[in-house]
Amino acid sequence: MTEENKKDKKKCGGKGKAMFAYGIIQLGSSVVSAVALATIALSFCSVKQESKLFKECVEEVQSTGKSSSDAVRFCNGGN
């Protein structure tokens, strides 16, 4: 090997480590994004369930003869 080839090889060593670190960081951020999206999807399930229960509450209170606004106020915790 000539001296020039040795210098080129040394310069590439730092680049390889940097690219490896970049790949690990990229992979880590992809995992974090996937976990965040899964959490958001699961939270929508609970929001859907809560919405269903609220709607049932409003319909039940309306069946007693109260107006829609009174039923919503009651189901939100008002008097």
N, C-alpha and C positions, 0 to 999 in steps of 0.2 A: 504494500500500500504506500502510496505517496503521501507526503505531508499534507497536501491539499485535500485528499480524500478523508484523512483523519479529522481535519478541521470541519469538513462538511458533515461528517457523521456526528460530531459533538454538537453541532448546531441543531441537528434534527432531534436529538435526545430531549431537549427542552420542549420542543413542539409536540412530541409524542405524549409527554406527561400532561401538557396543557390540553391536548385533545382528549385524553383519557378523562381528565377532570371535568371537561366540558360535557362529555358523554354521561358521566355519572350524575352531574347536576341536571342535565336534560331529563334523564330517566327519573330522577327524584322528583322533579317538578311535574312530570307526567303522572306519577303515582299520587302526588298530592292533589292534582286536578281531578283524577278519577275518584278519589275518596270524597272530595268536596261535592262532585256531581252526584255521587251515590247518596250522600247525606241530604242534599237538596231534594232528590227524588223521594226519599223516605219521609221527609218533612211534608211533602205534598200529600202523602197518604193520610197523615194525621189531620191536615187542614181539611181534606175532603170529608173525613169522618166528623170533624167538628162542625163543618158546614151542614152536613146532613142532620145532626142533632139539633142545631139551631133552627133549621127549617121546620123540623118536626115540632119543636117548641112553639114556634110562631103559629103554625097551623092549629095546634091544640088550643092555644090561647084565643085565636080568632074564632074557633068553634064555640067558645063561651059567649060570643057576642061583642067582643072588643074590636076596635078598629085596628088596622094594620100597624099604624104608628104606635099605638098603645101596646100591641103584642110584641113588637120589636123592642120597645123600651123595657117591657117586663122581662123578656128573654136576655137582655143585656145586663140585667141585674137591677134595674130600676123598680120602682113600686108600681 
